Amino acid sequence: MTADKPTLASAPEPASTTSNKGPGSHSPQRARRWFAQLWSVIAMPILAIFLALIVGAIVIVLTSVLEPGASMDLGLPLRAYQALWQGSLGSENGRITTLVQAAPLILAGLGVALGFKAGLFNIGGAGQFLLGAVGCVVGALAAQDYGPIVAIPFSVVCGALAGAAWGFIPGFLKAFSGAHEVVTTIMLNFISYALISYLITGPLRQPRSPQPVSPSIGDAALPILFGRDGHLGILLAFAAVPIVWFVLYRTTLGFEIRAVGANPDASRYAGMKPRRLITLTMSAAGLLAGLAGTINILGLNHQMTTASSNAQTVGFDAITVALLGRSHPVGVMFAALLFGMMRAGAGLMQINAGVPAELVDLLEAIILFFLVASPVLRRVFRLRGVKSNLGTTETMSRTYGSEAIR
């Protein structure tokens, strides 16, 4: 009796499902799916930026009444943000300054994002930045008699290798002893501050200089390509974006890095080597942060001092840049451009609107806060199908265990 029943597999397909098919018939559906996927990725960063601007406006209004005799100025936030825009993208010099400020953030942010992909939290960007800077200075002094053609690439390589070596240390300790990279990188940051202070006040100090400063890099200075400060290092930073993307998503090494970050035990059973991959990833992250310090010295300062405020700013801003960019190289680039824009316009905002430039630091901190709280925002705003940053932020506290990775 059941033999005469037509099965689902043997049932003929309705003609309406096949007769209208043709080339490009699914292109609108593909476009909608693509936009839906894009929105699910960028919605949370956009919401975090928007909410940060609102909170920043409230802070500006509330603090405007703190001065004696001042009244509440509801239009002050608008003038402040307008000046911020004008100082960053409203003029040619502002746009160039935005690129100059964004270039080291792109490189350092890529280093943090690369660590996130491997399940590692590289908080040592400041130390790797400093080691890259001092490494390129040493390289420039060693190649000062060979002209720019030799001195520039040699100095860049020296800075990159110095940063990679500083990243190798926490990677090696993580892989072979289980030491948490957050602890080791913080410790190495403080060691780097003391080491740079010793080098600049001692072996690398410019003779007869009233202030502790290294000798000038001379022929190793990066050429200016546009404007007053638009140096070659900007192109180097933007060139790193497709390179890191290609390595992560188009090579076996990148697949293994992402697999180790997703599940180190499963990747080990699949024949991968988590120890080697963790050490290599942290070294590559240090190399990128070291390049950030390198282009900062070779392109802008041309000398190195004992002050480490710039390194701390870039090193810790890189964490927010990587989170805001969803640990994707292209996202990191746009996040770094946003931060570079805020840094470039902070001065004009203080001059025109009277709002302190430190508001930029406040906005960045609020953006980071909302990114970390993205699961709560999803529930409050009922954002269905929108990805939160929970997977990335969990890396901050996750470890592979107290024992050494096998």
Buried (B, 14 or more C-beta within 10 A) or exposed (E): EEEEEEEEEEEEEEEEEEEEEEEEEEEEEEEEEEEEEEBBEBBBBEBBBEBBBEBBBEBBBEBBEEEEEEEEBEEBBEBBBBBBBBBBBBEEBBBBBBBBBBBBBBBBBBBBBBBBBBBBBBBBBBBBBBBBBBBBBBBBBBBBEEEBEBBBEBBBBBBBBBBBBBBBBBBBBBBEEBBBBBBBBBBBBEBBBEBBBEBBBEEBBBEEEEEBBBBBBBBBBBEEEEBEBBBBBBBBBBEBBEEBBEBBEEEEBBBBBBBBBEEBEEBBEEEBBBBEBBBBBBBBBBBBBBBBBBBBBBBBBBBBBBBBEBBBBBBBBBBBBBBBBBBBBEBBBBBBBBBBBBBBBBBBBBEBBBBBBEBBBBBBEBBBBBBBBBEEBBEEEEBEEBBBBBEBBEBEEEBBEEEBBE
